[in-house]
Amino acid sequence: MASSKDYLNFIIEQLSEADDITYRAMMGEYILYSRGKVFGGIYDDRFLVKQTKSSNAMMPDAPKELPYEGAKEMLLVENVDDKEFLSELVNSMAAELPEPKKKKAK
């Protein structure tokens, strides 16, 4: 089941206070970026984030779910109505995530 554009738009609006949020559509789902770093995505109308030190600390009881078959488990964000929490979550995660790899010039 693909994710709806309406749910994506809702999550993007909820993340409006976080730093530099962008997204990219991929096979009916949406990959989410903060400061150019992948931190999570929208999968089957579920907002999932990578497991990092801060995401695990801020959501210790969050269910772990697979975004798709064969992927690493991610954390399900259930508190999607709290913009302040989401901003703090994403900004703290982005600080921990590695910088994106530079693409080689052809």
C-alpha positions in Angstrom: 0.0 0.0 0.0 1.5 3.4 -1.0 1.4 6.3 1.3 -1.0 9.2 0.7 0.1 12.7 -0.3 -2.3 14.0 2.3 -0.5 12.1 5.1 2.9 13.3 3.8 1.6 16.9 3.8 0.3 16.5 7.3 3.7 15.3 8.6 5.6 17.9 6.7 3.4 20.6 8.3 4.0 19.0 11.7 7.7 19.2 11.1 7.6 22.9 10.0 9.6 23.9 13.1 12.4 21.5 12.5 15.5 22.4 10.5 15.6 22.2 6.7 13.0 19.4 6.1 12.8 18.0 2.6 11.4 14.8 1.1 11.7 12.6 -1.9 9.2 10.2 -3.3 10.4 6.7 -3.8 8.3 3.7 -4.9 5.0 5.1 -3.5 6.6 6.1 -0.2 8.5 9.2 1.0 12.0 9.5 2.3 12.4 12.4 4.8 15.6 14.5 5.2 16.8 17.1 7.7 19.8 19.1 6.7 20.3 16.7 3.8 20.4 13.7 6.1 17.9 10.8 5.9 16.2 10.5 9.3 13.0 8.7 8.4 10.1 8.4 6.1 6.5 7.8 5.4 5.7 4.1 4.8 2.2 2.9 4.4 0.9 6.1 6.0 3.2 5.5 9.1 5.8 8.0 10.2 8.9 6.0 10.9 12.3 7.3 12.1 15.8 5.7 12.3 16.9 4.3 15.6 19.5 6.7 17.0 20.7 7.5 20.5 18.3 10.5 20.8 15.3 8.8 19.1 15.6 5.8 21.3 15.9 8.1 24.4 13.0 10.3 23.4 10.7 7.4 22.5 11.8 4.5 24.7 8.5 2.6 24.3 8.0 3.3 20.6 7.0 0.2 18.6 9.8 -1.0 16.2 8.4 -1.6 12.7 9.8 -2.5 9.3 9.2 0.1 6.7 9.4 -2.6 4.0 10.5 -6.2 3.7 14.2 -6.6 4.3 14.8 -3.2 5.9 16.2 -2.4 9.3 13.6 -1.8 12.0 12.6 1.8 12.6 10.7 3.5 15.3 7.0 4.3 14.8 6.3 7.9 15.8 2.9 7.9 17.4 3.0 11.5 18.9 2.5 13.2 15.5 0.3 16.0 16.9 3.1 17.6 19.0 5.1 19.9 16.8 7.5 20.9 19.5 8.3 17.3 20.3 8.7 16.4 16.6 11.0 19.4 16.1 13.2 18.4 19.0 13.3 14.8 17.9 14.3 15.5 14.3 16.8 18.2 15.2 18.5 16.0 17.8 18.6 13.1 15.3 20.0 15.2 12.5 22.9 16.2 14.8 23.8 12.5 15.3 23.4 11.3 11.8 26.4 11.1 9.4 26.9 13.7 6.7 25.6 12.5 3.3 28.2 11.0 1.1 29.5 13.3 -1.6 28.7 12.2 -5.1 31.7 11.6 -7.3 32.1 13.8 -10.4 31.9 12.0 -13.7 
